[in-house]
């Protein structure tokens, strides 16, 4: 099963935009309480699903990508397919809702 990939401004295009599978990207920051609540959920999703990739992007350390996708609130979960963000979920969200949103694109 999969694991969460840490992505950066430098690796985002290769890992997310050029992926042949849909990618769930967790836009987060260490100081964000709701982000810390979503962390274990994101880990579980990665472990339980191998038909899509799961990545995390620290918005403080990677402002270029966060700004490119106009990430204003965190946590924001971006769902990418075919090089584009096709959906996003903002805030703490139940695991089932996140998984079903991504699976709709698999």
HELIX and SHEET records of a PDB file:
HELIX    1   1 UNK A   12  UNK A   12  1                                   1    
HELIX    2   2 UNK A   13  UNK A   17  3                                   5    
HELIX    3   3 UNK A   33  UNK A   48  1                                  16    
HELIX    4   4 UNK A   63  UNK A   68  1                                   6    
HELIX    5   5 UNK A   95  UNK A  103  1                                   9    
SHEET    1   A 5 UNK A   5  UNK A   7  0                                        
SHEET    2   A 5 UNK A  53  UNK A  58  1                                        
SHEET    3   A 5 UNK A  23  UNK A  28  1                                        
SHEET    4   A 5 UNK A  76  UNK A  81 -1                                        
SHEET    5   A 5 UNK A  84  UNK A  90 -1                                        
END                                                                             
